[in-house]
Amino acid sequence: MNAPIGVIDSGVGGLTVAKEIIKLLPNEQIYYIGDNARCPYGPRSLQEVRKFTWQMAEALMKKKIKMLVIACNTATAAALNSLQKNLPIPVIGVIFPGARAAIKTSHSKNIAVLGTLGTVKSGAYEKAIKSLVSSAHVVQLACPRFVPLVESDEYEGEFARTMVQDTLSQIEEEEFDTAILGCTHYPLLQGFIEEVFGSGVKVLSSAQETAKDVERHLRYNKQLADRQKPPVHHFYTSGSTPIFTSIIEKWLNIEHPLIHSIRFPKT
């Protein structure tokens, strides 16, 4: 089935998930929306995030997508259940795949979750982890400065390294052997995060596990794409197209990506 897969995020972070889907399923076409104009979602109420997530989902449903991936942890916490109940297509979030990856990796079952304010407040990761292993110990840290850093395309320099060090110092006394990047923006800072935690802590993104879930769903439903030519991916942003384009080119290694502007109703 050659219909596209829809991927949505508050901004560029979900590109980390799109990258893994493209790598695992090169025949699949991606229609991606980054709501950069209203990013970050973390400080917003879950009700507001749910509304924004539905607006993106409805925009992609008009593109006849066969599956929706909520490539944003805050949006997953806010809207996954309502979208799964009300859309006629499979909807996959990133929280449970991330929790599953952490449980697989952690020997001690002492796990740190780095997330947005909204994700941490929701407790969604702790709930998902403890649904798998009830005795797991979960340390959560909100990192509200990370998303704006990535969205501004300043995630590679010394300023970013210092900000990561300052933020993570808040949990330096905690003991854990695995850390989940509980926001899809954070893998772009993964090198700095690994520097701070050292070799004794495995730093995980939910992106690879989410891509595996996408593949399993499509295979089970006999919806894997079967095309003769490589697909052309489409990227939509509600914000700045130059920064959005720059990050896509660098992170996905796509030359001259197809970028479209998209507008949502003012709130």
C-alpha positions as CSV (number, residue, x, y, z in Angstrom):
1,M,0.0,0.0,0.0
2,N,1.8,3.1,-1.2
3,A,-0.1,5.7,0.8
4,P,2.2,7.9,2.9
5,I,3.0,7.6,6.6
6,G,2.2,10.8,8.6
7,V,4.7,12.0,11.2
8,I,3.9,15.0,13.5
9,D,5.9,16.9,16.0
10,S,6.0,20.2,17.8
11,G,9.0,21.1,15.6
12,V,12.1,19.5,14.2
13,G,12.5,16.8,16.9
14,G,10.3,14.3,15.2
15,L,12.8,14.2,12.4
16,T,14.8,11.8,14.6
17,V,11.9,9.4,14.3
18,A,11.4,10.1,10.6
19,K,15.1,9.3,10.0
20,E,14.8,5.9,11.6
21,I,11.6,5.1,9.7
22,I,13.3,6.0,6.4
23,K,16.3,3.9,7.3
24,L,14.3,0.9,8.3
25,L,11.6,1.2,5.6
26,P,13.2,3.0,2.6
27,N,10.2,2.4,0.4
28,E,7.8,4.3,2.6
29,Q,6.9,7.9,1.9
30,I,6.8,10.3,4.8
31,Y,4.5,13.4,5.2
32,Y,5.9,15.3,8.1
33,I,4.5,18.3,10.0
34,G,6.6,20.3,12.4
35,D,4.5,22.9,14.3
36,N,7.6,25.1,14.8
37,A,5.5,28.3,15.2
38,R,3.9,27.0,18.4
39,C,6.9,25.1,19.7
40,P,7.8,24.3,22.4
41,Y,4.8,22.2,23.6
42,G,6.3,21.3,26.9
43,P,5.2,24.3,28.9
44,R,1.7,24.3,27.5
45,S,-1.4,22.6,29.1
46,L,-2.2,19.0,28.0
47,Q,-5.5,20.3,26.7
48,E,-3.8,22.8,24.4
49,V,-1.3,20.3,23.2
50,R,-4.1,17.8,22.5
51,K,-5.9,20.5,20.3
52,F,-2.7,21.3,18.4
53,T,-2.0,17.6,17.8
54,W,-5.5,17.0,16.5
55,Q,-5.0,19.9,14.1
56,M,-1.9,18.3,12.7
57,A,-3.5,14.9,12.5
58,E,-6.5,16.3,10.6
59,A,-4.3,18.1,8.1
60,L,-2.5,14.8,7.4
61,M,-5.7,12.8,7.1
62,K,-6.5,15.0,4.1
63,K,-3.3,13.7,2.5
64,K,-4.7,10.1,2.7
65,I,-2.1,8.8,5.1
66,K,-2.2,5.1,6.1
67,M,-0.7,5.5,9.6
68,L,0.0,8.4,12.0
69,V,3.2,8.6,14.1
70,I,3.1,11.1,17.0
71,A,6.8,11.8,17.0
72,C,6.6,14.1,20.1
73,N,6.5,12.8,23.6
74,T,4.4,15.7,25.0
75,A,1.9,15.2,22.2
76,T,1.9,11.5,22.8
77,A,1.1,12.0,26.5
78,A,-1.7,14.5,25.7
79,A,-3.4,13.0,22.6
80,L,-2.4,9.4,21.8
81,N,-5.5,7.8,23.4
82,S,-8.0,10.2,21.8
83,L,-6.4,9.8,18.4
84,Q,-6.3,6.0,18.6
85,K,-9.9,5.9,19.6
86,N,-11.2,8.3,16.9
87,L,-9.0,7.9,13.8
88,P,-9.7,5.1,11.3
89,I,-5.9,4.4,10.9
90,P,-3.2,3.0,13.2
91,V,-1.7,5.7,15.5
92,I,1.7,5.1,17.2
93,G,3.3,7.2,19.9
94,V,6.9,7.3,21.1
95,I,6.5,6.9,24.9
96,F,5.8,3.1,25.2
97,P,8.6,2.2,22.6
98,G,11.0,4.3,24.7
99,A,10.0,2.7,27.9
100,R,10.3,-0.8,26.3
101,A,13.8,0.1,25.0
102,A,14.9,1.3,28.5
103,I,13.7,-1.9,30.2
104,K,15.5,-4.0,27.7
105,T,18.7,-2.1,28.2
106,S,18.8,-1.4,31.9
107,H,20.4,-4.0,34.2
108,S,19.6,-2.2,37.5
109,K,16.1,-1.1,36.3
110,N,17.1,2.4,37.7
111,I,16.2,4.6,34.8
112,A,16.4,8.4,34.2
113,V,13.9,10.2,31.9
114,L,14.9,13.5,30.4
115,G,11.8,15.2,29.0
116,T,9.8,18.4,28.6
117,L,7.8,19.9,31.4
118,G,4.6,18.5,30.0
119,T,5.9,15.0,29.6
120,V,7.4,14.9,33.1
121,K,4.3,16.3,34.6
122,S,2.1,13.8,32.9
123,G,4.0,10.9,34.4
124,A,3.5,9.0,31.2
125,Y,7.0,7.5,31.1
126,E,7.0,6.3,34.7
127,K,3.6,4.7,34.2
128,A,4.8,3.0,31.0
129,I,8.1,1.8,32.6
130,K,6.3,0.4,35.7
131,S,3.7,-1.3,33.5
132,L,6.6,-3.4,32.2
133,V,8.6,-3.8,35.5
134,S,6.7,-2.6,38.6
135,S,9.9,-2.5,40.7
136,A,11.7,-0.1,38.4
137,H,13.0,3.1,39.9
138,V,12.4,6.2,37.7
139,V,14.2,9.5,38.0
140,Q,12.6,12.3,35.9
141,L,14.2,15.6,34.9
142,A,12.5,18.4,32.9
143,C,14.9,20.1,30.5
144,P,12.9,23.1,29.2
145,R,15.9,24.8,27.6
146,F,16.8,21.9,25.3
147,V,14.0,22.3,22.7
148,P,14.5,26.0,22.0
149,L,18.2,25.2,21.6
150,V,17.5,22.6,18.9
151,E,14.8,24.6,17.2
152,S,17.2,27.6,16.8
153,D,19.8,25.3,15.2
154,E,22.3,26.0,17.9
155,Y,22.7,22.4,19.2
156,E,26.3,21.8,18.0
157,G,28.4,24.4,19.7
158,E,30.0,25.2,23.1
159,F,27.0,27.0,24.3
160,A,24.9,23.9,23.9
161,R,27.5,21.8,25.7
162,T,27.5,24.2,28.7
163,M,23.7,24.3,28.8
164,V,23.5,20.5,28.8
165,Q,26.1,20.2,31.6
166,D,24.2,22.8,33.7
167,T,20.9,21.1,33.2
168,L,22.0,17.6,33.9
169,S,23.9,18.6,37.1
170,Q,20.5,18.5,38.8
171,I,20.5,14.7,38.8
172,E,24.3,14.1,39.3
173,E,23.6,12.5,42.7
174,E,21.1,10.0,41.4
175,E,22.0,6.5,40.4
176,F,20.8,5.0,37.1
177,D,22.4,3.0,34.3
178,T,20.0,4.0,31.5
179,A,18.6,7.4,30.4
180,I,15.7,7.9,28.0
181,L,15.7,10.9,25.8
182,G,12.1,11.6,26.5
183,C,11.8,14.2,23.8
184,T,12.5,13.6,20.2
185,H,14.5,16.9,20.0
186,Y,17.1,15.6,22.5
187,P,18.9,13.1,20.2
188,L,20.4,16.1,18.5
189,L,22.1,16.8,21.9
190,Q,22.9,13.2,22.6
191,G,26.7,13.5,22.2
192,F,26.8,16.2,24.9
193,I,24.4,14.2,27.2
194,E,26.6,11.1,26.9
195,E,29.7,13.3,27.8
196,V,28.0,14.3,31.0
197,F,26.8,10.9,32.0
198,G,29.9,8.9,31.0
199,S,30.3,5.4,29.9
200,G,28.4,3.9,32.8
201,V,25.0,5.2,31.5
202,K,23.4,4.1,28.3
203,V,21.5,7.0,26.6
204,L,18.5,5.9,24.5
205,S,16.3,7.5,22.0
206,S,12.8,6.1,21.4
207,A,13.2,6.6,17.6
208,Q,14.5,3.2,16.7
209,E,11.9,1.3,18.7
210,T,9.2,3.5,17.3
211,A,10.4,2.7,13.7
212,K,10.2,-1.0,14.6
213,D,6.6,-0.6,15.8
214,V,5.8,1.2,12.5
215,E,7.3,-1.7,10.6
216,R,5.4,-4.3,12.7
217,H,2.1,-2.6,12.2
218,L,2.5,-2.2,8.5
219,R,3.6,-5.8,8.0
220,Y,0.8,-7.2,10.1
221,N,-1.8,-5.1,8.2
222,K,-0.2,-6.0,4.9
223,Q,0.3,-2.3,4.2
224,L,4.1,-2.2,3.4
225,A,4.9,0.0,0.4
226,D,5.8,-1.7,-2.9
227,R,7.2,0.9,-5.3
228,Q,9.8,0.8,-8.0
229,K,11.3,4.3,-7.4
230,P,12.5,5.9,-4.1
231,P,9.7,7.9,-2.5
232,V,9.7,11.7,-2.3
233,H,9.1,12.9,1.2
234,H,7.1,16.1,2.0
235,F,7.9,18.3,5.0
236,Y,5.5,21.0,6.3
237,T,6.3,23.7,8.9
238,S,4.2,26.3,10.6
239,G,7.4,28.3,11.3
240,S,10.7,29.4,9.8
241,T,11.4,27.4,6.6
242,P,15.2,28.3,6.4
243,I,16.0,26.8,9.8
244,F,13.7,23.8,9.2
245,T,15.3,23.2,5.8
246,S,18.8,23.4,7.3
247,I,18.1,20.8,10.0
248,I,16.4,18.5,7.5
249,E,19.4,18.7,5.1
250,K,21.9,18.0,7.9
251,W,20.0,15.5,9.9
252,L,18.3,13.5,7.2
253,N,21.0,14.1,4.5
254,I,18.3,15.1,2.0
255,E,19.4,17.6,-0.7
256,H,16.7,20.2,-1.6
257,P,14.0,18.7,0.5
258,L,10.4,19.5,-0.4
259,I,9.3,22.1,2.2
260,H,5.8,23.5,2.5
261,S,4.4,26.1,4.8
262,I,1.3,25.2,6.8
263,R,-0.9,27.5,8.9
264,F,-3.2,26.5,11.8
265,P,-6.1,28.5,13.3
266,K,-4.9,31.1,15.8
267,T,-5.8,30.3,19.4
